[in-house]
Amino acid sequence: MIHDRVIKPLYPLCVLAVLLWTACTHADYSRRMVEADRVMDLYPDSALRLLQDISPSNLDEGDRMRHRLLTVEAECRNGQMPASDSLLWPVIGYFHQAGDVFWEARGEYNRGCILYQNHRQAGQALDIFQRVKTLMEQCGNTWWLGRTYGRMAYIYHSQGMLSQADSLYCKAEQICVQVGDTALWLEILERRSIYLIAKGEDCYKGAETLLLKAYRLANHKQLINHQKKSVLTLSQLYSYMQDGRRALQFAREAWRLESDTARRYMSSLLIGEAHYKLNHYDSAMVWLERTVVCRPSLAVRSAAYMRLADIAEELGDVEKALMYQKKYQQAEYDLAGRAQQVAEIRLTEQDQAHQQEQAQMKRLILICLAAIGVLAVCIVLLLGWRIRERKRRRRQMDTLMKYWWQEHWILLSAEPSAAEPEVRLLPPPAEREEQSAFNFDNLSACLQETEPYAKAKRILAHYKSYADYEEHFTVEDQDQLLHYIDLYTDGFITRLKKKASLSENDLRFCGLHLLGWSTQEIAVLLEKDRSGVYKRQKRLLHQYFPDAGDEKLEKVLKSIK
C-alpha cells in the first residue's frame, strides 16, 4: 500500500516528462531544419549533414516534405544531383494543395536545376523557371526571384543566347544589390565575366573589372569557394591576355586556397600554363606533369598533354613531343567518345520521354473514347426508355379515351327523362342495325395492358417452350377477358348474346375466337384436344349460324353487326 501511494503520484509526472521531451525533440528538429536552410548557400556540406541527422519519421507531413526538399537542394549544391526529378513531384504537389506558394516555387526551382544539370533539358527547365518567377513574384520573395533570374541567365548563356543572358544577368544583379545577396552577386559577376570572355578580346577589360570586383568582395566576406572561382578565372583571363606574371600570381593564389590536394589539378594546370607564357619551360613541365598525376578530368588532362607536347617540341625533345602528342590525341579521342556516349544517353532519354508521352497520350485517348462510348450507351438507353415510356403513356391515354367514349355512349344510349320526352339521343333501331362491324384487328392491341390477356400470352409462351402448364386459364380469367372484349368493342358480346342466345360457356368459347388466335392456341388455353375444338366450332356454326355455309367461326363472329 505504501509502495502504491508513492508510485501513483509519479505517473502524471512521467507522462508530462515524455510529452515535454517529445515537444522539445520536435522543436529541435524544426530548429535544425531552419539552421540548415540558413547555411545552405555558404556551407552546403554543413547543411546536408544537419539534414541527414534528422529522421523524417519523427516529423509531421508538412515538415517531412520540407525536409525532403531541403535534402535534395543540399545534395544538388554538393554536386550529388539526383538521377531524376521524380523525388520532388509529391513535394510540389503537397505544397500546391496546401496553398504554400513559396515552398511550391522552391520545389519547382530545384526541379528545374535537376532537369538542366543532369539531362540538359533546356526548354523544359526554362518553362519551369518561368513558372518559378511567376510564383516568386506572387509571394513577393525578391531574394529567390533574383536567384531565378540568375539560373535562367545561366541556361541562356550555356545555349549561346548571349544577349538574353546578359539582360537577365543585369536584372539579377540589381536584385542582389537590393536584397544584399552576396553569394548570388558573386556568382553573377563570375558568369558575366565568362560571358564577356567568350565575346572575344575586345571584352577582356570588362571581364577583368568584374572578376577583380568579385575577388575583392569574396575576400572581404571570406567566401572561400567564390575566392577560388574568381582567382582561377582571373588566371585564365590573364593567360589569354598574354600576361604571364599576373596569371601566375592568381594561379598560385588558387593553389593556396584549395585545401583538398586531390582537387588542385586545375590550379596546377594554370600555374604550368603561366610558366609556359613566361618561357619557364622546366617549371611548366613540372607543374603540368603534376596535373596529370592528380588524375583530373579528360578535358584538363588533354590540355596538359597538349601543352607538354608544345614544351617538348620547343626544347627539341622529339621523342617526348611524340609521346605527349599521342597521349593528347588519345585523351581527345576518349573525350569525343564520352561526348558521343553522353549524346546517345540524352537521345535515349529523349526517346524514352517521347515514348512515355505517346503512351500517356494513347491512354488519355482510350479513356476519352471509353467515356464517349459510355455516354453514347447511356444516351441510347435513355432515348429507348423515353420512347417506351411515351408508348406506354399513349396506350394508357388510348385506353382512357376508349373507356370515356364507352361511358359517353352509355349516357347517350340511356332513356330520356320524363321531364324531357321530346329529346331523342339514340338513333332509330333501323340505323343501329345498319351500323358497320367493329374492326377486330385492333382488339389485341387494346387488350395488351389487361391482366387476363397477358396471362393468356404467358400460358401460350410457356407451353410453346416446355409443352407444359405453369398457369391455367380459369373460367374467371375467361369471364374477365370477355368483359374487356365487351368493353372495347362497344358491347359486341352483349349483342352477340342477344342475337344468338348463346350460353355462357359457348360465349366464352366464341370470345377467344375474336382475338386472332389459332385453333391450336385456343385448345392450349382450354386444355382440350384440337379435334374437340374443331367439333365444337362445327356444332356452333350448325346450331346458331346455319346460313354461314363453309365459313369459319371466327369470320362469322367478326361479321356480326
C-alpha positions as CSV (number, residue, x, y, z in Angstrom):
1,M,0.0,0.0,0.0
2,I,2.8,2.4,0.8
3,H,4.5,1.5,-2.4
4,D,1.3,2.3,-4.4
5,R,0.9,5.6,-2.6
6,V,4.5,6.5,-3.6
7,I,4.3,5.3,-7.2
8,K,0.8,6.6,-8.3
9,P,1.6,10.3,-8.0
10,L,4.6,9.8,-10.2
11,Y,2.5,8.6,-13.2
12,P,1.4,12.1,-14.3
13,L,4.9,13.4,-13.9
14,C,6.3,10.6,-16.2
15,V,3.6,11.4,-18.8
16,L,4.4,15.1,-18.6
17,A,8.1,14.4,-19.0
18,V,7.5,12.3,-22.1
19,L,5.3,15.0,-23.6
20,L,7.9,17.7,-22.9
21,W,10.7,15.5,-24.3
22,T,8.6,14.9,-27.5
23,A,7.8,18.6,-27.9
24,C,11.5,19.6,-27.3
25,T,12.6,17.0,-29.8
26,H,10.2,18.2,-32.4
27,A,11.2,21.8,-31.8
28,D,14.9,20.7,-32.0
29,Y,14.2,19.1,-35.4
30,S,12.5,22.3,-36.6
31,R,15.4,24.4,-35.4
32,R,17.9,22.2,-37.2
33,M,15.9,22.5,-40.4
34,V,15.9,26.3,-40.1
35,E,19.6,26.3,-39.4
36,A,20.3,24.0,-42.4
37,D,18.3,26.4,-44.7
38,R,20.2,29.4,-43.3
39,V,23.6,28.0,-44.1
40,M,22.6,26.3,-47.4
41,D,24.3,29.0,-49.6
42,L,27.6,29.4,-47.8
43,Y,28.1,26.0,-46.3
44,P,26.1,23.4,-48.3
45,D,28.1,20.5,-46.8
46,S,27.2,21.5,-43.3
47,A,23.5,21.9,-44.3
48,L,23.5,18.4,-45.7
49,R,25.0,16.9,-42.5
50,L,22.4,18.7,-40.4
51,L,19.5,17.4,-42.5
52,Q,20.9,13.8,-42.6
53,D,20.9,13.8,-38.8
54,I,17.1,14.4,-38.8
55,S,14.9,11.3,-39.1
56,P,11.9,12.0,-41.4
57,S,9.7,9.5,-39.4
58,N,9.8,11.9,-36.4
59,L,8.3,14.8,-38.4
60,D,4.7,15.6,-39.3
61,E,3.7,15.6,-43.0
62,G,4.5,19.3,-43.7
63,D,7.9,19.2,-42.1
64,R,8.7,15.9,-43.7
65,M,8.0,17.4,-47.2
66,R,10.2,20.5,-46.3
67,H,13.0,18.1,-45.1
68,R,12.9,16.2,-48.4
69,L,13.0,19.4,-50.4
70,L,15.9,20.8,-48.4
71,T,17.8,17.5,-48.6
72,V,17.5,17.4,-52.4
73,E,18.6,21.0,-52.6
74,A,21.6,20.4,-50.3
75,E,22.6,17.3,-52.4
76,C,22.4,19.4,-55.6
77,R,24.6,22.1,-54.1
78,N,27.2,19.5,-53.0
79,G,27.3,18.0,-56.6
80,Q,25.2,15.0,-55.7
81,M,22.5,15.5,-58.4
82,P,19.6,13.0,-58.2
83,A,19.1,10.9,-61.3
84,S,15.5,12.1,-61.7
85,D,13.2,14.9,-60.6
86,S,10.6,12.4,-59.6
87,L,11.6,12.8,-55.9
88,L,10.2,16.4,-56.0
89,W,6.8,15.6,-57.6
90,P,5.0,14.6,-54.4
91,V,6.6,17.6,-52.6
92,I,5.5,20.1,-55.2
93,G,2.0,18.5,-55.3
94,Y,1.7,18.7,-51.5
95,F,2.6,22.4,-51.3
96,H,0.4,23.2,-54.2
97,Q,-2.6,21.6,-52.5
98,A,-1.7,23.3,-49.2
99,G,-1.6,26.7,-51.0
100,D,2.0,27.3,-49.8
101,V,3.3,29.3,-52.9
102,F,6.8,29.9,-51.7
103,W,7.7,26.2,-50.9
104,E,6.0,25.1,-54.1
105,A,8.1,27.6,-56.1
106,R,11.2,26.4,-54.3
107,G,10.5,22.8,-55.2
108,E,10.0,23.8,-58.8
109,Y,13.3,25.7,-58.7
110,N,15.2,22.7,-57.6
111,R,13.4,20.5,-60.2
112,G,14.5,22.9,-63.0
113,C,18.1,22.7,-61.7
114,I,18.0,18.9,-61.9
115,L,16.5,18.8,-65.4
116,Y,19.2,21.1,-66.8
117,Q,22.2,20.0,-64.8
118,N,21.5,16.2,-65.3
119,H,19.6,16.0,-68.5
120,R,20.3,19.3,-70.3
121,Q,16.6,19.7,-71.0
122,A,17.0,23.5,-71.5
123,G,13.5,24.1,-72.9
124,Q,11.7,22.3,-70.1
125,A,13.9,23.8,-67.5
126,L,13.2,27.4,-68.8
127,D,9.5,26.7,-68.7
128,I,9.8,25.6,-65.1
129,F,11.9,28.7,-64.1
130,Q,9.3,30.9,-65.8
131,R,6.7,29.3,-63.5
132,V,9.0,29.8,-60.5
133,K,9.4,33.5,-61.5
134,T,5.6,33.9,-61.5
135,L,5.2,32.2,-58.2
136,M,8.0,34.2,-56.5
137,E,6.5,37.4,-57.8
138,Q,3.1,36.2,-56.4
139,C,4.5,35.6,-52.9
140,G,6.8,38.6,-53.0
141,N,10.1,36.8,-52.4
142,T,12.6,39.1,-54.1
143,W,15.6,37.1,-52.9
144,W,14.6,33.9,-54.7
145,L,13.4,35.9,-57.7
146,G,17.0,37.1,-58.1
147,R,18.2,33.5,-58.0
148,T,15.6,32.5,-60.6
149,Y,16.8,35.3,-63.0
150,G,20.4,34.1,-62.4
151,R,19.5,30.5,-63.2
152,M,17.6,31.5,-66.4
153,A,20.5,33.6,-67.5
154,Y,22.9,30.7,-67.0
155,I,20.8,28.5,-69.2
156,Y,20.6,31.1,-71.9
157,H,24.3,31.6,-71.6
158,S,25.0,27.9,-71.9
159,Q,22.8,27.7,-75.0
160,G,24.7,30.5,-76.7
161,M,21.9,33.1,-76.4
162,L,24.2,35.7,-75.0
163,S,22.0,38.9,-75.4
164,Q,19.1,37.3,-73.4
165,A,21.6,36.0,-70.8
166,D,23.2,39.5,-70.3
167,S,19.7,41.1,-69.9
168,L,18.8,38.6,-67.2
169,Y,22.2,38.9,-65.5
170,C,21.6,42.7,-65.2
171,K,18.2,42.1,-63.6
172,A,19.6,39.5,-61.2
173,E,22.5,41.8,-60.2
174,Q,20.1,44.7,-59.4
175,I,18.0,42.4,-57.2
176,C,21.2,41.1,-55.5
177,V,22.3,44.6,-54.6
178,Q,18.8,45.4,-53.4
179,V,18.4,42.4,-51.0
180,G,22.1,42.0,-50.1
181,D,22.5,38.5,-51.6
182,T,26.3,38.5,-51.7
183,A,26.6,34.8,-52.8
184,L,24.4,35.3,-55.8
185,W,26.0,38.6,-56.7
186,L,29.4,36.9,-56.8
187,E,28.0,34.1,-58.9
188,I,26.5,36.6,-61.4
189,L,29.7,38.6,-61.6
190,E,31.7,35.4,-62.4
191,R,29.2,34.3,-65.0
192,R,29.0,37.8,-66.6
193,S,32.8,37.8,-66.8
194,I,32.8,34.4,-68.5
195,Y,30.2,35.8,-70.9
196,L,32.4,38.7,-71.7
197,I,35.5,36.5,-72.2
198,A,33.5,34.4,-74.7
199,K,32.7,37.5,-76.7
200,G,36.4,38.0,-77.5
201,E,39.5,40.1,-77.0
202,D,37.7,43.4,-77.1
203,C,35.7,42.5,-73.9
204,Y,38.7,41.2,-71.8
205,K,39.0,44.5,-69.9
206,G,35.3,44.4,-68.9
207,A,35.7,40.8,-67.7
208,E,38.8,41.8,-65.7
209,T,36.9,44.6,-64.0
210,L,34.1,42.2,-63.0
211,L,36.4,39.5,-61.8
212,L,38.5,41.8,-59.7
213,K,35.4,43.2,-58.2
214,A,34.2,39.7,-57.4
215,Y,37.6,38.7,-56.0
216,R,37.7,41.7,-53.6
217,L,34.1,41.1,-52.5
218,A,34.6,37.4,-51.8
219,N,37.9,38.2,-50.0
220,H,36.1,40.8,-47.8
221,K,33.2,38.4,-47.0
222,Q,35.6,35.4,-46.5
223,L,33.7,33.3,-49.0
224,I,36.5,30.7,-49.9
225,N,34.6,28.9,-52.7
226,H,33.9,32.2,-54.6
227,Q,37.5,33.3,-54.0
228,K,38.8,30.1,-55.6
229,K,36.4,30.6,-58.6
230,S,37.5,34.2,-59.1
231,V,41.2,33.6,-59.0
232,L,41.0,30.6,-61.3
233,T,39.0,32.6,-63.9
234,L,41.4,35.6,-63.5
235,S,44.4,33.4,-64.1
236,Q,42.8,32.0,-67.3
237,L,41.9,35.5,-68.4
238,Y,45.4,36.8,-67.9
239,S,46.7,33.8,-69.8
240,Y,44.5,34.8,-72.7
241,M,45.8,38.3,-72.4
242,Q,49.4,37.0,-72.5
243,D,50.1,38.5,-69.1
244,G,52.1,35.5,-67.7
245,R,53.1,37.3,-64.5
246,R,49.6,38.1,-63.2
247,A,48.3,34.7,-64.5
248,L,51.0,33.0,-62.3
249,Q,50.1,35.2,-59.3
250,F,46.4,34.3,-59.3
251,A,47.1,30.6,-60.2
252,R,49.3,30.4,-57.1
253,E,46.6,32.1,-55.1
254,A,44.1,29.4,-56.3
255,W,46.6,26.7,-55.3
256,R,46.9,28.2,-51.8
257,L,43.1,28.5,-51.3
258,E,42.4,24.9,-52.4
259,S,42.8,22.8,-49.2
260,D,41.9,19.5,-50.9
261,T,45.1,18.2,-52.6
262,A,43.1,15.9,-54.8
263,R,41.4,18.9,-56.4
264,R,44.4,21.1,-57.1
265,Y,44.8,19.9,-60.7
266,M,43.1,22.9,-62.1
267,S,45.3,25.4,-60.3
268,S,48.4,23.3,-61.1
269,L,47.4,23.4,-64.8
270,L,47.1,27.1,-64.7
271,I,50.4,27.5,-62.9
272,G,52.1,25.4,-65.6
273,E,50.3,27.5,-68.3
274,A,51.5,30.7,-66.7
275,H,55.1,29.4,-66.5
276,Y,54.8,28.5,-70.2
277,K,53.7,32.0,-71.1
278,L,56.8,33.3,-69.2
279,N,59.0,30.8,-71.0
280,H,59.9,28.9,-67.8
281,Y,59.7,25.6,-69.6
282,D,61.2,23.4,-66.8
283,S,58.8,24.8,-64.2
284,A,56.0,24.5,-66.6
285,M,56.7,20.8,-67.3
286,V,56.9,20.1,-63.5
287,W,53.5,21.6,-62.8
288,L,51.8,20.1,-65.9
289,E,53.1,16.6,-65.1
290,R,51.9,17.1,-61.5
291,T,48.5,18.0,-63.1
292,V,48.4,14.7,-64.9
293,V,49.4,12.7,-61.8
294,C,46.4,14.1,-60.0
295,R,44.2,12.1,-62.5
296,P,42.0,15.1,-63.4
297,S,39.1,15.1,-65.9
298,L,39.7,14.3,-69.5
299,A,39.4,17.9,-70.6
300,V,42.1,19.0,-68.1
301,R,44.3,16.0,-69.0
302,S,44.0,16.8,-72.7
303,A,45.0,20.4,-72.1
304,A,48.0,19.4,-70.0
305,Y,49.3,16.9,-72.7
306,M,48.9,19.4,-75.4
307,R,51.0,22.0,-73.6
308,L,53.6,19.3,-72.6
309,A,53.9,18.4,-76.3
310,D,54.4,22.1,-77.2
311,I,57.1,22.4,-74.5
312,A,58.9,19.2,-75.6
313,E,58.8,20.5,-79.2
314,E,60.2,23.9,-78.1
315,L,63.0,22.1,-76.2
316,G,63.8,19.9,-79.2
317,D,62.9,16.6,-77.5
318,V,61.1,15.0,-80.4
319,E,60.6,11.7,-78.6
320,K,58.8,13.3,-75.7
321,A,56.9,15.5,-78.1
322,L,55.6,12.5,-80.0
323,M,54.7,10.7,-76.7
324,Y,52.8,13.7,-75.4
325,Q,51.1,14.2,-78.7
326,K,49.9,10.6,-78.8
327,K,48.6,11.0,-75.2
328,Y,46.9,14.2,-76.2
329,Q,45.2,12.5,-79.2
330,Q,44.1,9.6,-77.0
331,A,42.6,12.0,-74.4
332,E,40.8,13.9,-77.2
333,Y,39.6,10.6,-78.6
334,D,38.3,9.5,-75.2
335,L,36.7,12.9,-74.7
336,A,35.0,12.7,-78.1
337,G,33.8,9.1,-77.2
338,R,32.5,10.2,-73.9
339,A,30.7,13.2,-75.5
340,Q,29.2,10.8,-78.0
341,Q,28.1,8.5,-75.2
342,V,26.5,11.4,-73.4
343,A,24.8,12.5,-76.6
344,E,23.5,8.9,-77.1
345,I,22.3,8.8,-73.5
346,R,20.5,12.1,-73.9
347,L,19.0,10.9,-77.2
348,T,17.8,7.7,-75.5
349,E,16.4,9.7,-72.6
350,Q,14.6,12.0,-75.0
351,D,13.3,9.0,-77.0
352,Q,12.1,7.4,-73.7
353,A,10.4,10.6,-72.7
354,H,8.8,10.9,-76.1
355,Q,7.5,7.3,-75.9
356,Q,6.2,7.9,-72.4
357,E,4.4,11.0,-73.7
358,Q,2.9,9.0,-76.6
359,A,1.8,6.2,-74.2
360,Q,0.2,8.7,-71.9
361,M,-1.5,10.4,-74.9
362,K,-2.8,6.9,-76.0
363,R,-4.1,6.3,-72.5
364,L,-5.8,9.6,-72.5
365,I,-7.3,8.9,-75.9
366,L,-8.6,5.5,-74.8
367,I,-10.1,7.0,-71.7
368,C,-11.8,9.7,-73.7
369,L,-13.1,7.1,-76.2
370,A,-14.3,4.9,-73.4
371,A,-16.1,7.9,-71.8
372,I,-17.6,8.8,-75.1
373,G,-18.8,5.2,-75.6
374,V,-20.3,5.0,-72.1
375,L,-22.0,8.4,-72.7
376,A,-23.4,7.2,-76.1
377,V,-24.7,4.0,-74.5
378,C,-26.4,6.0,-71.7
379,I,-27.9,8.3,-74.3
380,V,-29.3,5.3,-76.3
381,L,-30.7,3.7,-73.2
382,L,-32.2,7.0,-72.1
383,L,-33.8,7.5,-75.5
384,G,-35.1,3.9,-75.5
385,W,-36.6,4.4,-72.1
386,R,-38.2,7.7,-73.2
387,I,-39.7,6.0,-76.3
388,R,-41.1,3.1,-74.3
389,E,-42.4,5.5,-71.7
390,R,-44.1,7.6,-74.3
391,K,-45.7,4.5,-75.9
392,R,-46.9,3.3,-72.5
393,R,-48.5,6.6,-71.8
394,R,-50.0,6.7,-75.3
395,R,-51.6,3.3,-74.7
396,Q,-52.9,4.4,-71.3
397,M,-54.4,7.5,-72.9
398,D,-56.0,5.4,-75.7
399,T,-57.4,3.1,-73.0
400,L,-58.8,6.0,-71.0
401,M,-60.2,7.6,-74.1
402,K,-61.9,4.4,-75.1
403,Y,-63.3,4.0,-71.6
404,W,-64.5,7.6,-71.7
405,W,-66.2,7.1,-75.1
406,Q,-67.8,3.9,-73.8
407,E,-69.2,5.7,-70.8
408,H,-70.3,8.6,-73.0
409,W,-72.0,6.2,-75.4
410,I,-73.8,4.6,-72.4
411,L,-75.0,8.0,-71.4
412,L,-76.2,8.8,-74.9
413,S,-77.9,5.4,-75.1
414,A,-79.9,6.0,-71.9
415,E,-83.7,6.5,-71.9
416,P,-84.8,10.2,-71.9
417,S,-86.1,11.6,-68.7
418,A,-89.8,12.1,-68.1
419,A,-89.3,15.9,-68.0
420,E,-87.9,15.9,-71.5
421,P,-89.9,13.4,-73.5
422,E,-89.2,15.2,-76.8
423,V,-85.3,14.6,-76.6
424,R,-84.2,11.5,-78.5
425,L,-80.5,10.9,-78.3
426,L,-80.5,7.3,-79.6
427,P,-80.6,6.7,-83.3
428,P,-83.6,4.7,-84.7
429,P,-83.3,0.9,-84.4
430,A,-83.0,0.6,-88.1
431,E,-79.9,2.8,-88.2
432,R,-78.4,0.7,-85.4
433,E,-78.9,-2.4,-87.5
434,E,-77.1,-0.7,-90.4
435,Q,-74.0,0.2,-88.4
436,S,-70.7,-1.3,-89.6
437,A,-69.0,-4.2,-87.9
438,F,-66.3,-3.5,-85.3
439,N,-62.7,-3.6,-86.5
440,F,-61.3,-6.6,-84.6
441,D,-57.8,-6.1,-85.9
442,N,-57.0,-3.6,-83.2
443,L,-58.6,-5.6,-80.4
444,S,-55.5,-7.4,-79.3
445,A,-53.5,-4.2,-79.1
446,C,-56.3,-2.7,-76.8
447,L,-56.2,-5.7,-74.5
448,Q,-52.4,-5.9,-74.1
449,E,-52.5,-4.0,-70.8
450,T,-55.2,-6.2,-69.3
451,E,-54.3,-9.0,-66.9
452,P,-56.3,-11.9,-68.4
453,Y,-54.9,-11.2,-71.9
454,A,-51.3,-11.0,-70.5
455,K,-51.9,-14.3,-68.6
456,A,-53.1,-16.0,-71.7
457,K,-50.0,-14.9,-73.6
458,R,-47.8,-16.2,-70.8
459,I,-49.5,-19.6,-70.9
460,L,-49.1,-19.8,-74.6
461,A,-45.4,-18.8,-74.5
462,H,-44.6,-21.3,-71.7
463,Y,-46.5,-24.2,-73.4
464,K,-44.6,-23.4,-76.7
465,S,-41.3,-23.7,-74.9
466,Y,-41.9,-26.6,-72.4
467,A,-45.2,-28.3,-73.6
468,D,-46.4,-27.9,-70.1
469,Y,-48.5,-25.6,-67.9
470,E,-47.2,-23.3,-65.3
471,E,-50.5,-21.4,-65.0
472,H,-54.1,-22.2,-66.0
473,F,-56.6,-20.1,-67.9
474,T,-59.6,-20.4,-65.5
475,V,-63.2,-19.7,-66.0
476,E,-62.8,-16.4,-64.0
477,D,-60.0,-15.4,-66.4
478,Q,-62.2,-16.2,-69.4
479,D,-65.0,-14.1,-67.9
480,Q,-62.7,-11.2,-67.2
481,L,-61.4,-11.4,-70.8
482,L,-64.9,-11.5,-72.1
483,H,-65.8,-8.4,-70.0
484,Y,-62.8,-6.4,-71.5
485,I,-63.7,-7.6,-75.0
486,D,-67.3,-6.3,-74.5
487,L,-65.9,-3.0,-73.1
488,Y,-63.5,-2.3,-76.0
489,T,-66.0,-3.4,-78.8
490,D,-68.9,-1.2,-77.8
491,G,-71.0,-4.0,-76.3
492,F,-70.3,-6.7,-79.0
493,I,-70.6,-9.6,-76.6
494,T,-73.9,-8.3,-75.2
495,R,-75.3,-8.0,-78.8
496,L,-73.9,-11.5,-79.7
497,K,-75.6,-13.0,-76.6
498,K,-79.0,-11.4,-77.5
499,K,-78.8,-12.3,-81.2
500,A,-77.6,-15.9,-81.0
501,S,-78.9,-16.8,-77.5
502,L,-75.6,-18.4,-76.6
503,S,-74.9,-20.0,-73.3
504,E,-72.2,-18.6,-71.0
505,N,-69.8,-21.5,-71.8
506,D,-70.3,-21.0,-75.6
507,L,-70.0,-17.3,-75.2
508,R,-66.6,-17.7,-73.6
509,F,-65.6,-20.1,-76.4
510,C,-66.6,-17.6,-79.1
511,G,-64.8,-14.7,-77.3
512,L,-61.5,-16.5,-77.7
513,H,-62.0,-16.6,-81.5
514,L,-62.2,-12.8,-81.6
515,L,-58.5,-12.3,-80.7
516,G,-57.0,-13.9,-83.8
517,W,-55.7,-17.0,-82.0
518,S,-55.3,-20.2,-83.9
519,T,-57.3,-23.4,-83.1
520,Q,-54.2,-24.9,-81.6
521,E,-53.7,-21.9,-79.3
522,I,-57.4,-22.0,-78.2
523,A,-57.0,-25.7,-77.5
524,V,-54.0,-25.0,-75.3
525,L,-55.8,-22.3,-73.3
526,L,-58.8,-24.5,-72.8
527,E,-56.6,-27.5,-72.1
528,K,-58.5,-29.5,-74.7
529,D,-57.6,-31.6,-77.7
530,R,-57.6,-29.8,-81.1
531,S,-60.1,-32.2,-82.6
532,G,-62.5,-31.4,-79.8
533,V,-62.2,-27.7,-80.6
534,Y,-62.9,-28.3,-84.3
535,K,-66.1,-30.3,-83.4
536,R,-67.3,-27.6,-81.1
537,Q,-66.8,-25.0,-83.8
538,K,-68.8,-27.0,-86.3
539,R,-71.6,-27.6,-83.7
540,L,-71.9,-23.8,-83.0
541,L,-72.0,-23.0,-86.7
542,H,-74.6,-25.6,-87.4
543,Q,-76.8,-24.7,-84.4
544,Y,-76.6,-20.9,-84.3
545,F,-75.4,-19.8,-87.7
546,P,-76.9,-22.2,-90.3
547,D,-76.5,-19.7,-93.1
548,A,-72.7,-19.5,-92.7
549,G,-72.0,-22.3,-95.1
550,D,-68.3,-23.2,-95.2
551,E,-67.2,-20.0,-93.4
552,K,-65.0,-20.4,-90.2
553,L,-66.5,-19.5,-86.8
554,E,-64.0,-16.6,-86.4
555,K,-65.0,-14.9,-89.6
556,V,-68.7,-15.4,-88.9
557,L,-68.4,-13.9,-85.5
558,K,-66.4,-10.8,-86.7
559,S,-69.0,-10.2,-89.5
560,I,-71.9,-9.8,-87.0
561,K,-73.1,-6.2,-86.8
